[in-house]
């Protein structure tokens, strides 16, 4: 019964925090997109020719909408990698944060948008940025969601493996406590372990990752952690 209760709590936590991320990251609504003008409109449409024309004519490349989204944020939210690339080449700030403190790497990571993530990193957005209302990183967000391909890209980009967010969790811990113990979260955890993430950082309750995995009955994760010297 205790194991079942622990698993249910884990699932509920995962649903809660996915919901919180969805609320925190606010993509442009259809009405906002319809009302956009100038570079925000061009970015939303992915119109690189219009982007170049507007920048040359003097349109502010890092102009902000009502939620402090720049045209580059809009291009990222709207999955317009060519527009994002054009904006960065023309001088857009790749590390700008919107109203909820998200950069384009974290937006792409949460969306599991690998093509956009690669464009963002190539354009100069740093995988080391501290982002979101939770003072986390793109790596923590991706690990939480089990976006294993994104996690591997962020690791290669030197994302901080052991950053602790304001919930008291690292990427490795989030892959356990907000994961489902399934294949993608397990692969995510293994990628973090193989990259050298500290397997013995505790959460705020003093529980180590191995304890957290065992409590949830995540046998594969437990095996990986034990093999890495987790206590």
Secondary structure as UniProt FT lines:
FT   HELIX           2..24
FT   HELIX           30..35
FT   HELIX           38..45
FT   HELIX           48..56
FT   TURN            57..58
FT   TURN            61..62
FT   TURN            66..67
FT   HELIX           71..77
FT   TURN            78..79
FT   HELIX           81..89
FT   TURN            90..91
FT   TURN            94..95
FT   TURN            99..100
FT   HELIX           104..110
FT   TURN            111..112
FT   HELIX           114..122
FT   TURN            123..124
FT   TURN            127..128
FT   TURN            132..135
FT   HELIX           138..145
FT   HELIX           148..156
FT   TURN            157..158
FT   TURN            161..162
FT   TURN            166..167
FT   HELIX           171..177
FT   HELIX           183..195
FT   TURN            199..200
FT   TURN            204..205
FT   HELIX           209..215
FT   TURN            216..217
FT   HELIX           219..227
FT   TURN            228..229
//
